[in-house]
Amino acid sequence: MVSPRRSPPPPQPLKGRLALETPLGAVLSDKRIRLLEAIDRCGSLNRAAPEVPLSYKAAWDTMDAMNKLAPEPLVVRCTGGSGGGGTQLTDYARQLISLYRAMESSQQDVLDRLPSVPAEGDAPALRTLIRRMTMKTSARNQFPAHVTGLADGGGMVEVTLRLGEAEAPGEAMVAAITPESVEGMALTLGSELFVLVKAPAVQVMAAAPRRAAGRNVLTGTITALRPGSHHTGVTLALPSGHLLQAVVDDTQAGLLAPGQAAWALFDSDHLVLVTFG
């Protein structure tokens, strides 16, 4: 009799722990942050310790070590009053808590974007996934953006993008991608992503060009020229503050100068869109 195959264990979500350290040791960890938060709620180290949970001595030793490692006091003792005194957090401690929780949230956000791993673990596969998440690209122009429009472009989809955060001013541009890419990336209005444009794909002109379909035109000010043996790197500051990098030939470079108004041109099919879903 053949025994039935055991089904593989369900995938497990990835969880991370964050610690902030100085050369002398860890200042903040999850348990230490929870102790600070409990002190803030309870107003007393004695009442806060069981909430972590820690013994009073362990809580006192932890608090003493944190105060010695931190550049500023984290707690102050208060005497007198109707409650007979207690322990209060300093403003510096509250700032550290906010910093820790923000960093913890960002770390978990990265882990949540990774596919779940089997319960027994697969270190090489996980390493590969993390490397992909932290990959670097040769594209000099990498801008955060959000989708403001999706339109049929005759077999392609024209994705209108606005650089920067949704509430901040930013330049508009259009990327032409396939319908399959739109579906695979689950793009909708408001989707957040990164836009990549290789510097050699960007032309820079000293006079306003004629606008044409399928071509992006951005206006800015030249802030730097970096001459090479055959080509010159150009940095263009856009009105929103974003910097656009271009590489032009010597003929084009001879018409450009720092501080000069200029126009950057690049085709909509030269944009690469990156999401982290």
Backbone torsions as a table, in degrees:
resi	resn	phi	psi	omega
1	MET	NA	127.6	-179.2
2	VAL	-86.9	121.9	178.8
3	SER	-70.9	141.9	-179.8
4	PRO	-62.9	144.1	178.3
5	ARG	-68.1	138.1	176.1
6	ARG	-77.0	132.6	178.3
7	SER	-70.6	145.3	-178.6
8	PRO	-64.3	149.0	178.8
9	PRO	-61.2	148.8	-178.7
10	PRO	-65.3	150.2	177.1
11	PRO	-60.0	145.2	-179.1
12	GLN	-108.4	136.1	176.8
13	PRO	-66.6	149.4	179.0
14	LEU	-86.9	133.6	177.4
15	LYS	-125.8	142.9	-179.8
16	GLY	-121.4	157.7	174.1
17	ARG	-120.2	140.8	-175.6
18	LEU	-117.2	136.3	175.0
19	ALA	-134.3	136.4	175.7
20	LEU	-104.7	125.3	-172.8
21	GLU	-124.2	152.4	168.7
22	THR	-110.0	171.6	176.7
23	PRO	-58.4	-19.3	-179.0
24	LEU	-91.7	-7.8	179.9
25	GLY	139.9	179.6	-177.3
26	ALA	-71.4	128.1	174.9
27	VAL	-89.7	-46.1	-176.5
28	LEU	-129.5	139.0	173.3
29	SER	-143.0	176.1	-178.3
30	ASP	-56.9	-45.5	-177.8
31	LYS	-66.6	-39.4	-179.3
32	ARG	-68.4	-37.5	177.2
33	ILE	-65.3	-41.5	179.0
34	ARG	-63.8	-32.8	176.6
35	LEU	-67.1	-44.6	177.9
36	LEU	-60.9	-43.1	-179.6
37	GLU	-64.9	-36.9	178.4
38	ALA	-68.0	-39.3	176.6
39	ILE	-61.7	-40.4	180.0
40	ASP	-63.7	-36.7	179.6
41	ARG	-75.2	-42.5	-170.5
42	CYS	-91.7	-25.2	-178.2
43	GLY	72.9	16.7	-177.7
44	SER	-158.7	135.0	177.1
45	LEU	-66.0	-36.7	-178.9
46	ASN	-62.4	-42.5	-179.0
47	ARG	-80.5	-24.9	-178.2
48	ALA	-76.7	-33.6	-173.6
49	ALA	-55.2	-46.7	-178.6
50	PRO	-64.3	-22.1	-178.2
51	GLU	-75.1	-17.2	-173.4
52	VAL	-73.9	-51.5	0.8
53	PRO	-97.6	147.7	173.9
54	LEU	-143.2	154.7	170.3
55	SER	-71.0	162.4	180.0
56	TYR	-61.1	-41.2	-179.1
57	LYS	-64.3	-43.1	-180.0
58	ALA	-64.1	-39.5	178.6
59	ALA	-65.3	-42.1	-180.0
60	TRP	-64.5	-44.2	179.1
61	ASP	-62.5	-40.8	179.2
62	THR	-62.8	-45.4	-179.1
63	MET	-65.3	-38.5	179.1
64	ASP	-64.6	-42.8	179.7
65	ALA	-65.4	-40.3	179.7
66	MET	-63.8	-43.4	-179.7
67	ASN	-64.5	-34.2	-179.6
68	LYS	-72.0	-34.3	-176.9
69	LEU	-85.1	-29.8	-177.0
70	ALA	-74.3	145.7	179.7
71	PRO	-70.7	-17.9	177.2
72	GLU	-134.9	154.4	179.0
73	PRO	-59.2	142.9	179.4
74	LEU	-99.5	-28.1	179.3
75	VAL	-135.1	156.0	174.3
76	VAL	-131.3	146.2	177.7
77	ARG	-87.0	135.8	177.1
78	CYS	-116.0	133.0	-179.8
79	THR	-113.0	156.3	176.2
80	GLY	75.0	-167.9	-178.8
81	GLY	88.1	173.7	-175.8
82	SER	-65.4	-28.9	-179.2
83	GLY	-91.0	1.5	179.1
84	GLY	79.0	18.6	178.6
85	GLY	91.6	-174.8	-178.8
86	GLY	167.2	-156.1	-178.0
87	THR	-125.4	134.1	179.3
88	GLN	-127.2	148.8	175.7
89	LEU	-77.8	147.8	172.5
90	THR	-84.2	166.1	175.8
91	ASP	-60.9	-33.8	179.5
92	TYR	-63.4	-41.2	179.2
93	ALA	-63.3	-41.1	179.4
94	ARG	-65.2	-35.4	176.9
95	GLN	-66.1	-38.8	177.9
96	LEU	-64.9	-39.9	177.8
97	ILE	-60.8	-46.1	180.0
98	SER	-62.2	-42.4	178.7
99	LEU	-61.9	-46.7	-178.3
100	TYR	-61.5	-47.9	-177.7
101	ARG	-64.9	-35.5	177.8
102	ALA	-67.1	-43.3	179.0
103	MET	-67.3	-38.7	178.3
104	GLU	-62.2	-42.5	179.2
105	SER	-63.9	-41.4	179.1
106	SER	-65.7	-40.1	179.0
107	GLN	-63.6	-44.0	-179.1
108	GLN	-67.4	-32.5	178.0
109	ASP	-61.8	-41.2	177.3
110	VAL	-64.0	-44.6	-179.7
111	LEU	-64.1	-37.0	179.9
112	ASP	-66.1	-23.9	-179.9
113	ARG	-80.8	-15.0	176.8
114	LEU	-81.3	140.9	174.9
115	PRO	-59.5	150.4	178.6
116	SER	-64.9	153.0	179.7
117	VAL	-110.4	154.2	179.1
118	PRO	-59.2	155.6	-176.0
119	ALA	-59.2	-34.6	-177.9
120	GLU	-77.4	-9.2	175.9
121	GLY	84.7	151.5	178.4
122	ASP	-149.9	85.1	-172.9
123	ALA	-58.3	-45.9	-179.8
124	PRO	-61.0	-41.9	179.9
125	ALA	-65.4	-41.0	179.7
126	LEU	-65.7	-38.9	177.5
127	ARG	-60.5	-42.5	179.5
128	THR	-63.1	-41.7	179.7
129	LEU	-62.9	-44.3	-178.9
130	ILE	-66.1	-37.9	177.6
131	ARG	-62.5	-39.4	178.2
132	ARG	-64.7	-37.5	-179.3
133	MET	-67.8	-28.6	-176.6
134	THR	-108.2	20.6	-176.4
135	MET	-64.9	153.3	175.1
136	LYS	-108.8	158.2	-177.8
137	THR	-130.6	152.5	179.8
138	SER	-79.2	-10.5	179.2
139	ALA	-65.8	121.1	-176.9
140	ARG	-71.3	-28.3	-178.2
141	ASN	-100.1	114.3	-179.7
142	GLN	-134.5	107.1	-173.4
143	PHE	-119.6	134.9	167.4
144	PRO	-70.4	143.9	-177.8
145	ALA	-155.1	170.0	173.9
146	HIS	-136.8	152.1	-175.7
147	VAL	-80.8	127.6	177.4
148	THR	-115.2	-6.9	178.9
149	GLY	-164.6	146.5	175.8
150	LEU	-133.9	121.2	-176.1
151	ALA	-139.7	149.0	177.0
152	ASP	-66.9	127.8	179.3
153	GLY	-117.3	36.7	179.0
154	GLY	69.3	55.0	-178.2
155	GLY	101.7	-20.7	173.7
156	MET	-114.7	167.9	175.3
157	VAL	-112.5	126.7	176.8
158	GLU	-90.3	112.9	-178.0
159	VAL	-99.7	112.8	177.2
160	THR	-85.7	131.2	-174.1
161	LEU	-125.3	151.5	172.2
162	ARG	-124.9	124.4	-178.0
163	LEU	-67.8	149.9	176.4
164	GLY	86.7	-175.9	179.4
165	GLU	-71.9	159.7	-174.5
166	ALA	-59.9	-34.0	-175.7
167	GLU	-91.1	-3.9	-176.2
168	ALA	-102.6	152.1	177.2
169	PRO	-67.5	144.0	-179.7
170	GLY	-163.7	162.1	-178.6
171	GLU	-78.8	149.3	176.3
172	ALA	-97.9	143.9	174.5
173	MET	-149.2	166.7	-177.2
174	VAL	-124.6	133.8	174.5
175	ALA	-113.6	138.9	176.9
176	ALA	-105.2	115.1	-179.8
177	ILE	-133.0	167.9	-177.5
178	THR	-77.8	155.3	175.3
179	PRO	-58.3	-33.3	178.5
180	GLU	-64.3	-36.1	177.7
181	SER	-67.9	-40.2	178.1
182	VAL	-60.1	-44.0	-179.0
183	GLU	-68.6	-45.3	-178.2
184	GLY	-64.0	-32.6	179.6
185	MET	-90.3	-4.0	179.6
186	ALA	54.8	45.5	-177.6
187	LEU	-75.5	133.4	174.7
188	THR	-139.6	170.7	176.3
189	LEU	-59.2	131.6	-179.1
190	GLY	92.7	-8.9	179.2
191	SER	-57.5	137.3	177.7
192	GLU	-98.9	139.0	-177.6
193	LEU	-158.8	-177.0	173.7
194	PHE	-115.4	143.1	177.8
195	VAL	-109.7	128.5	177.7
196	LEU	-113.7	134.0	175.3
197	VAL	-137.5	122.5	178.3
198	LYS	-70.8	139.0	-177.0
199	ALA	-58.5	-40.3	179.6
200	PRO	-65.3	-15.9	179.0
201	ALA	-81.1	-8.3	-176.5
202	VAL	-100.4	121.9	172.7
203	GLN	-93.4	150.2	177.2
204	VAL	-126.5	130.0	-178.7
205	MET	-125.2	148.3	-179.8
206	ALA	-86.3	-11.3	179.1
207	ALA	-123.3	149.9	-178.3
208	ALA	-62.4	124.4	-179.0
209	PRO	-84.1	164.9	174.1
210	ARG	-77.6	131.4	-179.4
211	ARG	-73.2	143.1	-179.0
212	ALA	-140.4	153.9	179.0
213	ALA	-61.9	142.1	178.1
214	GLY	76.9	12.4	-178.9
215	ARG	-131.4	132.7	175.7
216	ASN	-91.1	138.2	177.1
217	VAL	-129.6	119.8	179.0
218	LEU	-120.5	141.8	179.6
219	THR	-102.1	142.2	178.3
220	GLY	-163.5	-166.4	179.5
221	THR	-125.1	132.5	179.6
222	ILE	-70.9	125.6	179.3
223	THR	-109.2	-18.6	-179.2
224	ALA	-158.5	145.6	171.8
225	LEU	-126.2	131.9	-178.1
226	ARG	-124.0	90.4	-176.5
227	PRO	-65.7	141.4	172.8
228	GLY	-122.8	-168.7	-178.2
229	SER	-70.3	-32.9	-179.7
230	HIS	-130.2	-21.2	-176.8
231	HIS	-133.5	161.0	-179.6
232	THR	-125.4	130.5	174.4
233	GLY	-80.6	138.1	-177.8
234	VAL	-126.2	133.0	172.7
235	THR	-110.5	126.1	-178.0
236	LEU	-116.8	121.5	177.3
237	ALA	-86.8	120.7	179.0
238	LEU	-84.4	158.7	-177.9
239	PRO	-55.1	-30.4	-179.2
240	SER	-76.2	-11.5	-177.2
241	GLY	104.4	-13.4	176.2
242	HIS	-67.0	148.5	178.4
243	LEU	-107.5	126.9	179.3
244	LEU	-107.3	129.3	-178.3
245	GLN	-102.1	139.3	178.3
246	ALA	-138.7	160.1	173.1
247	VAL	-127.8	120.6	-177.2
248	VAL	-122.5	161.1	178.1
249	ASP	-79.5	172.7	-174.4
250	ASP	-63.2	-31.8	179.7
251	THR	-64.2	-46.3	177.2
252	GLN	-65.4	-42.4	-176.3
253	ALA	-61.3	-31.2	-179.0
254	GLY	-66.3	-15.6	-180.0
255	LEU	-97.6	1.4	-173.6
256	LEU	-114.2	153.3	177.9
257	ALA	-152.9	147.3	176.9
258	PRO	-57.8	140.4	-179.3
259	GLY	88.4	-6.4	-177.0
260	GLN	-87.7	143.0	172.3
261	ALA	-70.2	141.8	-178.2
262	ALA	-151.0	167.4	-179.0
263	TRP	-124.5	133.6	178.6
264	ALA	-103.8	135.4	-178.7
265	LEU	-125.6	136.3	172.5
266	PHE	-158.2	143.5	-176.3
267	ASP	-71.6	149.8	-177.2
268	SER	-66.4	-24.0	179.0
269	ASP	-85.7	4.3	175.5
270	HIS	-93.2	-3.4	178.7
271	LEU	-87.2	139.7	174.0
272	VAL	-115.3	129.3	-179.7
273	LEU	-103.4	139.2	-177.4
274	VAL	-129.5	126.5	172.2
275	THR	-117.6	170.8	-177.4
276	PHE	-123.8	28.4	-179.8
277	GLY	-79.1	NA	NA
